[in-house]
């Protein structure tokens, strides 16, 4: 699900407040852009099942090489 401009600002404020290391582990770049919210299924010993609980995740992409980090959306105040 695409992020609205207000949600992008919320993500950027949250990331800044956490004082995370901005260096990309792939290329060493230091600029990132929020992309979409995706749903990551939880994996159990039995595997994954359609309809199982999922975790909404925000994709953050390096603007240089496209490396993607995932962060849980709920702590950011997103659905």
C-alpha positions in Angstrom: 0.0 0.0 0.0 1.5 3.3 -1.0 2.4 5.8 1.7 0.6 9.2 1.6 2.8 12.4 1.9 1.7 12.7 5.6 2.7 9.1 6.3 6.1 9.7 4.6 6.7 12.6 6.9 5.7 10.5 9.9 8.2 7.8 8.8 11.0 10.3 8.3 10.3 11.9 11.7 10.3 8.5 13.4 13.6 7.4 11.7 15.3 10.7 12.7 14.1 10.4 16.3 15.7 6.9 16.6 19.1 8.3 15.5 19.7 5.2 13.3 22.9 4.7 11.3 22.1 6.1 7.9 24.9 4.3 6.0 23.7 1.8 3.5 25.3 -1.6 4.1 25.4 -2.3 0.3 26.9 0.9 -1.2 27.8 3.2 1.7 25.1 5.8 0.5 23.4 7.9 3.1 20.1 8.9 1.5 17.0 6.9 2.0 13.4 7.2 0.8 10.3 5.5 2.2 8.4 3.4 -0.3 5.3 1.3 0.6 3.8 -0.6 3.4 4.0 -4.3 2.8 2.7 -7.2 4.8 5.2 -9.7 6.0 3.7 -13.1 7.1 4.9 -14.6 10.3 6.7 -17.9 9.8 6.2 -20.7 12.3 7.6 -24.3 12.5 4.6 -25.3 10.4 5.4 -22.7 7.7 3.0 -19.9 6.7 -0.7 -20.2 6.0 -3.0 -17.8 4.1 -5.0 -15.9 6.7 -2.3 -16.1 9.3 -1.3 -13.0 11.3 0.9 -10.6 9.3 3.1 -7.7 10.3 2.9 -4.5 8.3 6.3 -3.3 7.3 7.6 0.0 5.8 10.1 -0.3 3.0 13.0 2.2 3.1 15.2 2.2 0.0 18.7 3.5 -0.5 18.4 6.2 -3.2 21.7 5.2 -4.7 21.6 1.4 -5.0 18.1 0.4 -4.1 19.0 -1.7 -1.1 15.8 -2.0 1.0 15.4 -2.1 4.8 12.2 -3.1 6.5 10.8 -1.5 9.7 7.6 -2.5 11.6 4.9 0.1 10.7 3.0 0.0 14.0 5.8 1.6 16.2 5.8 4.4 13.6 2.1 5.0 14.2 1.1 3.5 10.9 -1.5 0.8 10.2 
